[in-house]
């Protein structure tokens, strides 16, 4: 599938919070795909070619460490779209800063102070 436009629709729950209901994908017309029907492999296919689409997928997908790793291997700066829990994963953050040292600013506070992570970020950006 080649996607040109992708966005989630949402409505407010009883507490006023946004609840995302589905993923709209425009591909020569509008095609409605419920989030529940997006399986993991389909998401991998989307994200391999368009990793920035992660922000439009469900929290379940955003919380998947394997998917997070795939996205930051392609573009480390997309660490900003990774869930807070996953931004604490050493391997995900190390991969992100190895791909782009500026991803360090999106790491968890604990990993921002990790020697190996900081060294990888600095080495990648050649700021030694």
Phi and psi in degrees as a GROMACS rama.xvg file:
@    title "Ramachandran Plot"
@    xaxis  label "Phi"
@    yaxis  label "Psi"
@TYPE xy
-103.193  120.363  UNK-2
-102.112  134.6  UNK-3
-101.167  -39.6777  UNK-4
-137.488  141.829  UNK-5
-148.229  130.799  UNK-6
-157.02  157.641  UNK-7
-100.008  143.533  UNK-8
-95.5925  155.401  UNK-9
-148.027  164.375  UNK-10
-142.55  168.7  UNK-11
-91.5892  139.109  UNK-12
-86.8038  -174.845  UNK-13
-63.2348  -23.4757  UNK-14
-91.6521  1.53221  UNK-15
87.0809  4.11161  UNK-16
-83.2655  151.264  UNK-17
-71.3778  135.847  UNK-18
-123.874  117.922  UNK-19
-80.2359  132.253  UNK-20
-105.779  -32.8377  UNK-21
-162.925  173.338  UNK-22
-113.212  122.854  UNK-23
-98.7424  128.238  UNK-24
-123.784  125.677  UNK-25
-99.0227  118.961  UNK-26
-143.347  92.576  UNK-27
49.7324  59.1629  UNK-28
118.566  177.289  UNK-29
-103.64  129.724  UNK-30
-123.611  127.468  UNK-31
-100.001  123.459  UNK-32
-123.904  113.94  UNK-33
-61.5158  140.617  UNK-34
-55.8617  -38.2257  UNK-35
-61.197  -25.5082  UNK-36
-85.9813  -6.32146  UNK-37
-81.3639  102.988  UNK-38
-81.3007  168.517  UNK-39
-58.9013  -44.2536  UNK-40
-65.3302  -37.936  UNK-41
-63.0518  -41.2028  UNK-42
-64.2633  -39.1776  UNK-43
-59.3625  -42.3755  UNK-44
-63.1747  -42.6232  UNK-45
-62.1279  -49.3517  UNK-46
-73.6481  -23.877  UNK-47
-62.4907  -37.2235  UNK-48
-97.746  -25.229  UNK-49
-138.298  74.5195  UNK-50
-63.5092  -24.3829  UNK-51
-66.6951  -12.5301  UNK-52
-70.2768  -10.5389  UNK-53
-53.1957  -40.5953  UNK-54
-62.6412  -16.8465  UNK-55
-96.1067  -3.83426  UNK-56
-95.4378  169.684  UNK-57
-64.6589  160.426  UNK-58
-59.6405  -36.2929  UNK-59
-58.8478  -43.6588  UNK-60
-69.9749  -42.6643  UNK-61
-63.889  -24.6139  UNK-62
-91.2936  4.47584  UNK-63
-84.2319  115.968  UNK-64
-60.0495  -35.1806  UNK-65
-67.7876  -39.0623  UNK-66
-68.9627  -41.1851  UNK-67
-59.3816  -43.3031  UNK-68
-62.8093  -42.9764  UNK-69
-58.7638  -46.2487  UNK-70
-64.9693  -46.271  UNK-71
-75.4535  -20.0172  UNK-72
-65.1677  -34.7001  UNK-73
-81.5091  -43.5758  UNK-74
-147.843  102.951  UNK-75
-59.1122  -29.9602  UNK-76
-66.4432  -16.5603  UNK-77
-73.3029  1.9472  UNK-78
-56.4396  -25.4137  UNK-79
-62.5196  -27.8627  UNK-80
-90.5926  -2.86028  UNK-81
-82.0679  145.763  UNK-82
-61.2009  157.556  UNK-83
-59.5401  -39.5654  UNK-84
-60.334  -44.3082  UNK-85
-72.1655  -29.384  UNK-86
-69.8943  -3.06718  UNK-87
-94.796  -5.042  UNK-88
-78.17  119.733  UNK-89
-54.8056  -49.8626  UNK-90
-64.2875  -36.4673  UNK-91
-66.7509  -46.5403  UNK-92
-67.9284  -41.2271  UNK-93
-60.4009  -42.5356  UNK-94
-63.2949  -41.7134  UNK-95
-62.6867  -48.1159  UNK-96
-73.8612  -23.8168  UNK-97
-70.6507  -34.7688  UNK-98
-76.2446  -40.1592  UNK-99
-152.009  111.321  UNK-100
-58.4745  -26.3378  UNK-101
-69.0708  -12.5224  UNK-102
-64.7875  -16.6987  UNK-103
-54.0257  -34.8749  UNK-104
-66.3908  -14.7834  UNK-105
-102.165  2.01718  UNK-106
-77.606  163.478  UNK-107
-66.3122  158.745  UNK-108
-58.6542  -37.7914  UNK-109
-62.8342  -45.843  UNK-110
-78.0572  -21.5794  UNK-111
-63.4748  -24.2758  UNK-112
-101.886  6.46028  UNK-113
-80.7291  127.62  UNK-114
-56.513  -46.1233  UNK-115
-65.0593  -38.9916  UNK-116
-66.5838  -48.0513  UNK-117
-63.0583  -42.0108  UNK-118
-61.9169  -42.2314  UNK-119
-63.864  -40.2713  UNK-120
-65.3252  -46.1517  UNK-121
-66.2119  -41.1942  UNK-122
-64.817  -41.852  UNK-123
-63.6512  -37.2809  UNK-124
-89.2438  -0.149291  UNK-125
51.8111  49.0857  UNK-126
-102.571  17.5311  UNK-127
